[in-house]
Amino acid sequence: MVFSSLVFLLFFLPVVLLGNSLLTRRWQNVFLFLASLLFYAWGETVYVGVMLVSIGLNYIFGRCIGRAVGSRAAFWAVTGGIAANLMLLGYFKYSLFLANALAPILPIIGLQPMQLEPVHLPIGISFFTFQAISYLVDVYRREVPVQKNCLDLGLYISLFPQLIAGPIIRYHDVALALRQRQVNAADFSYGVGRFVQGLAKKILIANVVAGVADPIFELQNGQLTTPLAWLGIVGYTLQIYYDFSGYSDMAIGLGRMFGFHYLENFEHPYIAQSVREFWQRWHISLSNWFRDYLYIPLGGNRKGPKRTYANLFTVFLLCGLWHGASWNFVLWGALHGVFLVIERAGFGGYLQKCWRPLRHFYLLLFITISWVVFRSETLAGMTGFFAALFGLTPTSGNFVPVFFLLTPEVIVSLLVGIVLAVPWPLARLKEIWLGEVDDAGNHLLQHAVLVGGHTLLLLLSLMYLSVNSYNPFIYFRF
């Protein structure tokens, strides 16, 4: 089940909100846990068992760590817990990739290649596995107390707002809310508004530009002209941002409706002026996870420049692999790692001295180019797309004119997406509006405009959903 579906919007969410409001605090966790299992099982059926296994394993390992905190046994318990989580993730996500990668090598050393059938990838396994690992490590570090209630731990891992595409929630951020939480009118109102904003991002921007970007990336190399290639990658650059940040907005809004306060996951990443700053603004929960649970344990920047560069590259190589069991994701992660090392080695200092628009152009060009690597499914497709971007390949004459794809709907979505990617127009409008609000009457008018705006966005989103079936979430496959 996805947030941007009529089943979720018109049936699942209203029923769960109503049921949660009618129950006493004692039964709310039970109700939300069962609702989350239903939410997951709607699309994954029997694979909900994988998540239940994850919950059970992490509960047992957490209790073992909690009983042995401060001893050598705690170290072996947390090591075993991390290994169990990674083995679960590795089997479902990386087993076939690893078998294919080793196939050319094994005969050289006298071994037969492994013959594996494709393994179904449970939706969101990368997200809830990383949440579970962070819980175990934080218990081991004595940063959080061990959760002795299996149901509450299960709710932390499975709670449907963040279950299948993040943000990656830390246990200490929701530990108190698992035991006691209240939802007041202000929180609920904020949650509804934030959810509607995320839904509109997804439906009215990401889905519309996806209808242009996806077909362009599916074209054969001879059909791809330079204007088409640039339209495709600009469209995808906006699609992946509004798709994923829209999902995060919806998750944050849903969490607030049920009394959970999730941290921000995006902070206008396309206004960054370096790759380093980009990762401080893009998928913040993942960046912070890799920093706290991999980069710093590897030594961070405390063991000299060479070790720092190696740590940075390793982290982003694994970050790329986290996104998918495919060589294009490995290459994408390595590309970001290389540029982060280059910036760290001195280019970042040079950037700071450059004209601000030039720094911004550098970042946008790099990110746009890197999305080609991320999006391409084959090496031939990737090289062909790059050649088309820079006019280095002839076309067969059998291509789609750009103006045929640039419908009024697409043009509006592209322009709105570009404007909303920059915070200052919105901040300026808010400043002007709030500056004119001096009395209770104007405050009431402001509230009415806000409610009216969200209602309009919701209606437009529902209208779009009722006539369009193209509604994928990019990050579901990660």
ZIPEWO-V648461 format. One record per residue. N is the residue number from 1. RES is the residue in three letters. PHI is phi in whole degrees, -180 to 180 (999 if undefined). OMEGA is omega as a letter, one per 30 degrees, with the letter a starting at -180 (NA if undefined). D_FIRST is the distance of its C-alpha to the first C-alpha in Angstrom with 2 decimals. Layout:
N&RES&PHI&OMEGA&D_FIRST / N&RES&PHI&OMEGA&D_FIRST
This chain:
1&MET&999&l&0.00 / 2&VAL&-116&a&3.78 / 3&PHE&-61&a&6.86 / 4&SER&-91&l&8.68 / 5&SER&-132&a&7.43 / 6&LEU&-66&l&9.79 / 7&VAL&-61&a&7.83 / 8&PHE&-68&a&6.84 / 9&LEU&-70&a&10.34 / 10&LEU&-99&a&12.42 / 11&PHE&-125&a&11.43 / 12&PHE&-60&a&9.34 / 13&LEU&-62&l&11.06 / 14&PRO&-59&a&14.45 / 15&VAL&-66&a&14.60 / 16&VAL&-69&l&13.92 / 17&LEU&-62&l&16.39 / 18&LEU&-65&a&18.86 / 19&GLY&-61&l&18.76 / 20&ASN&-63&a&19.22 / 21&SER&-72&a&22.10 / 22&LEU&-86&a&23.83 / 23&LEU&-89&l&23.97 / 24&THR&-75&a&26.70 / 25&ARG&-55&a&26.19 / 26&ARG&-62&a&26.83 / 27&TRP&-102&a&23.80 / 28&GLN&-64&a&21.26 / 29&ASN&-64&l&20.43 / 30&VAL&-62&a&20.05 / 31&PHE&-63&a&17.74 / 32&LEU&-67&l&15.49 / 33&PHE&-65&l&15.57 / 34&LEU&-66&l&14.58 / 35&ALA&-65&l&11.76 / 36&SER&-67&l&10.51 / 37&LEU&-64&l&11.03 / 38&LEU&-63&l&9.13 / 39&PHE&-56&a&6.01 / 40&TYR&-72&a&6.85 / 41&ALA&-68&a&8.27 / 42&TRP&-56&a&5.67 / 43&GLY&-107&a&5.60 / 44&GLU&-108&l&8.82 / 45&THR&45&a&10.88 / 46&VAL&-67&a&14.30 / 47&TYR&-74&l&13.61 / 48&VAL&-61&l&12.68 / 49&GLY&-62&l&16.48 / 50&VAL&-62&l&16.95 / 51&MET&-67&l&15.65 / 52&LEU&-64&l&17.85 / 53&VAL&-62&l&20.70 / 54&SER&-60&l&20.31 / 55&ILE&-61&a&20.53 / 56&GLY&-62&l&23.53 / 57&LEU&-60&a&25.31 / 58&ASN&-72&l&25.06 / 59&TYR&-65&a&26.23 / 60&ILE&-65&a&29.22 / 61&PHE&-65&l&30.12 / 62&GLY&-62&l&29.81 / 63&ARG&-64&l&32.20 / 64&CYS&-63&l&34.55 / 65&ILE&-65&a&34.66 / 66&GLY&-62&a&35.24 / 67&ARG&-74&a&38.12 / 68&ALA&-113&a&39.74 / 69&VAL&-51&l&39.27 / 70&GLY&92&a&42.24 / 71&SER&-112&l&43.27 / 72&ARG&-65&l&43.00 / 73&ALA&-61&l&40.78 / 74&ALA&-64&l&38.10 / 75&PHE&-63&a&38.21 / 76&TRP&-70&l&37.71 / 77&ALA&-68&a&34.90 / 78&VAL&-69&l&32.93 / 79&THR&-64&l&33.78 / 80&GLY&-64&l&32.55 / 81&GLY&-65&l&29.29 / 82&ILE&-63&a&28.65 / 83&ALA&-62&a&29.67 / 84&ALA&-63&l&27.36 / 85&ASN&-64&a&24.32 / 86&LEU&-70&l&25.48 / 87&MET&-66&l&26.22 / 88&LEU&-63&l&22.72 / 89&LEU&-65&a&21.33 / 90&GLY&-63&a&24.24 / 91&TYR&-64&a&23.81 / 92&PHE&-76&a&20.23 / 93&LYS&-105&a&20.56 / 94&TYR&-121&a&24.28 / 95&SER&-62&a&26.13 / 96&LEU&-68&l&26.23 / 97&PHE&-61&a&27.03 / 98&LEU&-66&l&29.81 / 99&ALA&-62&l&31.17 / 100&ASN&-68&l&31.44 / 101&ALA&-68&a&33.03 / 102&LEU&-86&a&35.60 / 103&ALA&-53&l&36.40 / 104&PRO&-74&a&39.29 / 105&ILE&-92&a&40.71 / 106&LEU&-58&l&40.89 / 107&PRO&-61&a&43.54 / 108&ILE&-64&a&45.78 / 109&ILE&-101&l&46.08 / 110&GLY&84&l&46.47 / 111&LEU&-112&l&43.01 / 112&GLN&-84&l&40.83 / 113&PRO&-61&l&37.46 / 114&MET&-78&l&34.44 / 115&GLN&-105&a&32.65 / 116&LEU&-117&l&28.94 / 117&GLU&-81&l&26.21 / 118&PRO&-55&a&22.98 / 119&VAL&-107&l&20.72 / 120&HIS&-63&l&16.94 / 121&LEU&-97&l&15.55 / 122&PRO&-61&a&12.90 / 123&ILE&-60&l&10.40 / 124&GLY&78&a&11.98 / 125&ILE&-64&l&15.06 / 126&SER&-65&a&17.44 / 127&PHE&-74&a&16.31 / 128&PHE&-74&l&16.42 / 129&THR&-69&l&19.54 / 130&PHE&-66&l&21.33 / 131&GLN&-62&a&20.63 / 132&ALA&-64&l&22.15 / 133&ILE&-62&a&25.10 / 134&SER&-62&l&25.86 / 135&TYR&-63&a&26.06 / 136&LEU&-61&a&28.51 / 137&VAL&-66&a&30.62 / 138&ASP&-67&l&30.87 / 139&VAL&-65&l&32.01 / 140&TYR&-62&l&34.52 / 141&ARG&-79&a&35.75 / 142&ARG&64&l&36.17 / 143&GLU&-86&l&34.10 / 144&VAL&-140&l&31.95 / 145&PRO&-76&l&32.84 / 146&VAL&-66&l&31.24 / 147&GLN&-87&a&28.55 / 148&LYS&-90&l&30.13 / 149&ASN&-99&a&27.38 / 150&CYS&-61&a&24.84 / 151&LEU&-64&a&22.32 / 152&ASP&-66&l&22.67 / 153&LEU&-66&l&22.33 / 154&GLY&-61&l&19.21 / 155&LEU&-67&l&17.76 / 156&TYR&-58&a&18.94 / 157&ILE&-77&a&17.17 / 158&SER&-104&a&13.86 / 159&LEU&-52&a&13.48 / 160&PHE&-63&a&9.92 / 161&PRO&-57&a&11.28 / 162&GLN&-111&a&12.73 / 163&LEU&-64&a&11.16 / 164&ILE&-106&l&9.70 / 165&ALA&-152&l&11.98 / 166&GLY&77&g&14.69 / 167&PRO&-61&l&17.18 / 168&ILE&-77&a&18.94 / 169&ILE&-93&l&20.21 / 170&ARG&-83&a&23.67 / 171&TYR&-61&a&24.45 / 172&HIS&-66&l&27.47 / 173&ASP&-77&a&25.50 / 174&VAL&-125&a&23.65 / 175&ALA&-57&a&26.15 / 176&LEU&-67&a&27.90 / 177&ALA&-66&l&24.84 / 178&LEU&-66&a&23.73 / 179&ARG&-93&a&27.08 / 180&GLN&-151&a&27.75 / 181&ARG&-152&l&26.02 / 182&GLN&-133&l&26.62 / 183&VAL&-119&l&24.84 / 184&ASN&-94&a&27.46 / 185&ALA&-62&a&27.35 / 186&ALA&-65&l&27.74 / 187&ASP&-64&a&24.82 / 188&PHE&-65&l&22.47 / 189&SER&-63&l&23.83 / 190&TYR&-62&a&23.42 / 191&GLY&-61&l&19.80 / 192&VAL&-63&a&19.01 / 193&GLY&-62&a&21.08 / 194&ARG&-66&l&19.61 / 195&PHE&-63&a&16.01 / 196&VAL&-65&l&17.33 / 197&GLN&-60&l&19.29 / 198&GLY&-65&l&16.43 / 199&LEU&-62&l&14.44 / 200&ALA&-65&l&17.74 / 201&LYS&-57&a&18.30 / 202&LYS&-68&a&15.16 / 203&ILE&-79&a&15.55 / 204&LEU&-90&l&19.33 / 205&ILE&-117&a&20.52 / 206&ALA&-60&a&18.29 / 207&ASN&-66&a&16.97 / 208&VAL&-69&a&20.53 / 209&VAL&-71&l&22.35 / 210&ALA&-64&l&19.96 / 211&GLY&-65&l&21.24 / 212&VAL&-103&a&24.63 / 213&ALA&-64&a&24.15 / 214&ASP&-63&l&22.22 / 215&PRO&-62&l&24.81 / 216&ILE&-66&l&27.63 / 217&PHE&-69&l&26.54 / 218&GLU&-89&l&26.41 / 219&LEU&-69&l&30.04 / 220&GLN&-72&a&32.84 / 221&ASN&-56&a&35.29 / 222&GLY&-69&a&38.02 / 223&GLN&-92&a&35.87 / 224&LEU&-97&l&34.93 / 225&THR&-92&l&37.31 / 226&THR&-63&l&37.71 / 227&PRO&-60&l&36.43 / 228&LEU&-64&a&33.33 / 229&ALA&-62&a&32.72 / 230&TRP&-69&l&33.08 / 231&LEU&-63&a&30.87 / 232&GLY&-64&a&28.17 / 233&ILE&-78&l&28.39 / 234&VAL&-65&l&28.72 / 235&GLY&-61&a&25.65 / 236&TYR&-69&l&23.69 / 237&THR&-59&l&25.20 / 238&LEU&-77&a&23.79 / 239&GLN&-59&a&20.43 / 240&ILE&-68&l&19.63 / 241&TYR&-69&a&20.97 / 242&TYR&-74&l&19.18 / 243&ASP&-65&a&15.86 / 244&PHE&-79&l&16.11 / 245&SER&-69&l&18.20 / 246&GLY&-65&l&16.03 / 247&TYR&-62&l&13.04 / 248&SER&-62&l&15.72 / 249&ASP&-61&l&17.02 / 250&MET&-65&l&13.85 / 251&ALA&-64&l&13.61 / 252&ILE&-64&l&17.34 / 253&GLY&-65&l&17.21 / 254&LEU&-63&l&14.66 / 255&GLY&-58&a&16.79 / 256&ARG&-65&l&19.85 / 257&MET&-63&a&18.72 / 258&PHE&-105&l&18.64 / 259&GLY&96&l&21.80 / 260&PHE&-108&a&20.80 / 261&HIS&-106&l&22.51 / 262&TYR&-91&l&20.99 / 263&LEU&-76&l&23.34 / 264&GLU&-65&a&23.14 / 265&ASN&-116&l&21.68 / 266&PHE&-140&l&23.36 / 267&GLU&-135&l&26.84 / 268&HIS&46&a&27.57 / 269&PRO&-64&a&28.00 / 270&TYR&-79&l&29.61 / 271&ILE&-95&a&32.64 / 272&ALA&-63&a&33.53 / 273&GLN&-123&l&36.94 / 274&SER&-161&l&36.57 / 275&VAL&-66&l&34.07 / 276&ARG&-60&l&34.60 / 277&GLU&-67&l&33.73 / 278&PHE&-57&a&30.67 / 279&TRP&-76&l&29.23 / 280&GLN&-85&a&30.14 / 281&ARG&-118&a&27.90 / 282&TRP&-103&l&25.01 / 283&HIS&43&a&22.21 / 284&ILE&-58&a&24.64 / 285&SER&-64&l&22.86 / 286&LEU&-73&l&23.07 / 287&SER&-59&a&26.64 / 288&ASN&-67&l&27.71 / 289&TRP&-63&a&26.26 / 290&PHE&-64&l&28.28 / 291&ARG&-64&a&31.26 / 292&ASP&-80&a&31.40 / 293&TYR&-112&l&30.52 / 294&LEU&-136&a&32.03 / 295&TYR&-62&a&34.30 / 296&ILE&-67&l&36.33 / 297&PRO&-60&l&36.68 / 298&LEU&-72&a&37.93 / 299&GLY&123&l&40.60 / 300&GLY&55&l&39.10 / 301&ASN&-110&a&42.03 / 302&ARG&-95&a&44.53 / 303&LYS&-123&l&46.16 / 304&GLY&94&a&47.57 / 305&PRO&-60&a&46.41 / 306&LYS&-62&l&45.98 / 307&ARG&-67&l&43.80 / 308&THR&-62&l&41.75 / 309&TYR&-63&l&41.20 / 310&ALA&-63&l&40.26 / 311&ASN&-65&l&37.77 / 312&LEU&-60&a&36.14 / 313&PHE&-65&l&35.92 / 314&THR&-61&a&34.57 / 315&VAL&-60&a&31.83 / 316&PHE&-81&l&30.58 / 317&LEU&-64&l&31.00 / 318&LEU&-72&l&28.63 / 319&CYS&-62&l&26.34 / 320&GLY&-63&l&26.14 / 321&LEU&-65&l&25.57 / 322&TRP&-58&a&22.74 / 323&HIS&-70&l&20.87 / 324&GLY&176&l&21.19 / 325&ALA&-86&a&23.52 / 326&SER&-155&a&25.47 / 327&TRP&-67&l&28.90 / 328&ASN&-67&l&27.89 / 329&PHE&-71&l&25.92 / 330&VAL&-62&l&28.98 / 331&LEU&-64&l&31.23 / 332&TRP&-61&l&29.15 / 333&GLY&-64&l&29.38 / 334&ALA&-63&l&33.06 / 335&LEU&-61&l&33.74 / 336&HIS&-66&l&32.47 / 337&GLY&-62&l&34.42 / 338&VAL&-62&a&37.57 / 339&PHE&-69&l&37.47 / 340&LEU&-66&l&36.87 / 341&VAL&-65&l&39.89 / 342&ILE&-60&l&41.92 / 343&GLU&-64&a&41.21 / 344&ARG&-66&a&42.03 / 345&ALA&-76&l&45.22 / 346&GLY&144&a&46.68 / 347&PHE&-65&l&44.97 / 348&GLY&-62&l&43.00 / 349&GLY&-66&l&46.35 / 350&TYR&-65&l&47.50 / 351&LEU&-58&a&44.36 / 352&GLN&-62&a&45.14 / 353&LYS&-89&a&48.47 / 354&CYS&-80&l&47.09 / 355&TRP&-59&a&46.59 / 356&ARG&-55&l&43.26 / 357&PRO&-59&l&42.01 / 358&LEU&-68&l&42.97 / 359&ARG&-63&a&40.87 / 360&HIS&-67&l&37.89 / 361&PHE&-63&l&38.53 / 362&TYR&-57&a&38.74 / 363&LEU&-66&a&35.32 / 364&LEU&-63&l&33.61 / 365&LEU&-65&l&35.36 / 366&PHE&-64&a&34.41 / 367&ILE&-63&l&30.71 / 368&THR&-61&l&30.56 / 369&ILE&-64&a&32.36 / 370&SER&-67&l&30.23 / 371&TRP&-67&l&27.02 / 372&VAL&-62&l&28.70 / 373&VAL&-62&a&28.90 / 374&PHE&-63&a&25.30 / 375&ARG&-84&a&24.02 / 376&SER&-71&a&26.54 / 377&GLU&-95&l&25.64 / 378&THR&-136&l&29.30 / 379&LEU&-65&l&32.58 / 380&ALA&-64&l&34.16 / 381&GLY&-64&a&31.45 / 382&MET&-65&a&31.80 / 383&THR&-66&l&35.60 / 384&GLY&-65&l&35.61 / 385&PHE&-68&l&33.38 / 386&PHE&-61&l&35.66 / 387&ALA&-61&l&38.69 / 388&ALA&-68&l&37.38 / 389&LEU&-56&a&36.62 / 390&PHE&-108&l&40.27 / 391&GLY&65&a&41.84 / 392&LEU&-104&a&42.98 / 393&THR&-136&l&41.98 / 394&PRO&-76&l&43.32 / 395&THR&-105&a&41.13 / 396&SER&-80&a&41.63 / 397&GLY&91&l&41.97 / 398&ASN&-100&a&38.92 / 399&PHE&-134&a&36.53 / 400&VAL&-91&l&34.52 / 401&PRO&-63&a&36.32 / 402&VAL&-59&a&34.56 / 403&PHE&-64&l&35.34 / 404&PHE&-69&a&33.44 / 405&LEU&-87&a&30.16 / 406&LEU&-83&l&31.11 / 407&THR&-74&l&30.19 / 408&PRO&-55&l&30.65 / 409&GLU&-62&a&26.89 / 410&VAL&-67&a&26.67 / 411&ILE&-61&l&29.85 / 412&VAL&-63&a&28.70 / 413&SER&-64&l&25.39 / 414&LEU&-62&a&27.41 / 415&LEU&-66&l&30.03 / 416&VAL&-63&l&27.74 / 417&GLY&-62&l&25.84 / 418&ILE&-66&a&29.22 / 419&VAL&-65&a&30.53 / 420&LEU&-73&l&27.62 / 421&ALA&-73&l&27.77 / 422&VAL&-109&a&31.16 / 423&PRO&-75&a&31.41 / 424&TRP&-66&l&34.95 / 425&PRO&-63&l&34.55 / 426&LEU&-67&l&32.07 / 427&ALA&-64&a&34.24 / 428&ARG&-67&l&37.32 / 429&LEU&-62&l&35.93 / 430&LYS&-64&a&34.91 / 431&GLU&-64&l&38.38 / 432&ILE&-63&a&40.12 / 433&TRP&-65&a&38.17 / 434&LEU&-67&l&38.69 / 435&GLY&-67&a&42.31 / 436&GLU&-93&a&42.88 / 437&VAL&-95&a&41.42 / 438&ASP&-121&a&44.42 / 439&ASP&-136&a&44.24 / 440&ALA&-62&l&42.02 / 441&GLY&-62&l&41.90 / 442&ASN&-70&l&40.50 / 443&HIS&-62&l&37.96 / 444&LEU&-65&l&36.80 / 445&LEU&-64&l&36.73 / 446&GLN&-60&l&34.70 / 447&HIS&-63&l&32.11 / 448&ALA&-64&l&32.06 / 449&VAL&-65&l&31.57 / 450&LEU&-63&l&28.69 / 451&VAL&-63&l&26.93 / 452&GLY&-63&l&27.81 / 453&GLY&-64&l&26.49 / 454&HIS&-66&l&23.07 / 455&THR&-63&l&23.01 / 456&LEU&-63&l&23.99 / 457&LEU&-62&l&21.30 / 458&LEU&-65&a&18.63 / 459&LEU&-64&l&20.27 / 460&LEU&-63&l&20.63 / 461&SER&-65&l&16.97 / 462&LEU&-65&l&16.06 / 463&MET&-62&l&18.89 / 464&TYR&-64&a&17.75 / 465&LEU&-63&a&14.23 / 466&SER&-71&a&16.08 / 467&VAL&-121&a&18.26 / 468&ASN&-129&l&16.48 / 469&SER&-97&a&13.88 / 470&TYR&-78&a&14.40 / 471&ASN&-150&a&11.50 / 472&PRO&-82&l&11.08 / 473&PHE&-107&a&11.01 / 474&ILE&-59&a&14.23 / 475&TYR&-81&l&13.93 / 476&PHE&-62&a&10.91 / 477&ARG&-82&l&13.72 / 478&PHE&-103&NA&15.89
